Amino acid sequence: MPGLLQGRFVDGKESFAVALVPERAGKFREQVLLFERQESGLKSTPLVLPKDLAIINVLVKLPPGRYTSFDGTRKVKTNTDAIAIVQLEARASLLYWDGSQFRSLPWSY
């Protein structure tokens, strides 16, 4: 499994981000899910819908803070942990909770 993170990604509550990357015939397909504990069990939220990959991504947990897009055009301040999806030596995206939903920011790691 290329990515499993434990953090406080939503409203300060403990949750888990999981990158699932099955391989078929030498091709990879990635999906990222967030799991939150609830009274009725686990709630699953898709963060990245299934997509084909040439290079497997890595998940990185980042602390609450200020982050800027790779081109400097967007800035965000997160109050919760954030999730960076990094394609090593290629690109990265920052997933963060804005208080009501997850947003994505093109980012440089």
N, C-alpha and C positions, 0 to 999 in steps of 0.2 A: 504494500500500500504506500503510495508516494506522499500521502499527507494525512495526518491526524493531529488536530490541535485542540487543546482544552483552554478555554478562556472565558472572559466575561464580555461576550460580543453583543448582547442585547440587554439593555436596561440594567447592567451590572449583575445579571444572573449567570450562573455557570452554564456553559453550552459547549458543544463539540462541533468542529468543522472537519469534514471527511472528504477527501478527494478519491473518487473511485475511478480506476483506469483499467478496464478490461482490455486484453489484447486478443485480436483475432487475425490470424494470417499475417502477422507482422505489423498490423495497424493498431493504433491506440485510439480509444474514445474516452474522453474525460467528462465527469460530472462532479460537481461539488455540492454537498448537502450540509445543512446546519441542523443539529439535533439539540432540542431543548427539553428539559424535564418539565412535565406537567402532572397534575394530580392523576390524570387518566393514563399516563405513560409518557412516551417520547413523541414530541412533535417534530416532524421533518419538514424543512424548508429548502427548496432548491435555490442555490446561489448562482450556480453556473449550469445551464442546461446542457445535456449531452452534446458534445461536438468532437469531431475528428481532430487528432493531433499528429504532428510529425515529431515533436519534441515534448516529452512529459514535463509538466509544470511541477513546481514545488510550492507548498503552502508555508507561509511564515507568519507567526503571530507578532503583532506590533502593539505597543502600549498606547493608551490614550495620548493624543497630542495633536500637533499641527503638521499637515502634510500638503505638499505641492505637486501638481501634475508634472510629468517629465518635461513639458514645454513651458512651464511657468504660468500658464493661463488660468489655472483653477487652484484654489486653496480651500482646504477643509480643516475643521477642528473637530476631532472625535472625542467623545466623553466616555467611550467604551473601548475595549481592545478592538483592533482592526485585523483583517486578514489580507495579506499580500499574496497574490498568485503570481509567481515568478517563473518565467521561462529563461533559464540561466543563459546569460550572454545574448539575450534577444529582447525581451520585453517584460513588463510587470503591470499588474492592475492591483489597486488597493480597494478592498471591499470594506465598507464601514456602515455602521448603524447611525442614521441621522435622527433617531428618536421615534421614527414611525415606520421606516423601511430601510432595507439595505440599498446602498448606492455604490457606484463603481467610479474610480478615478484612475485614468492612465497615469502610471507612476514609474519612477526610476529607482531601482534598488541599489 
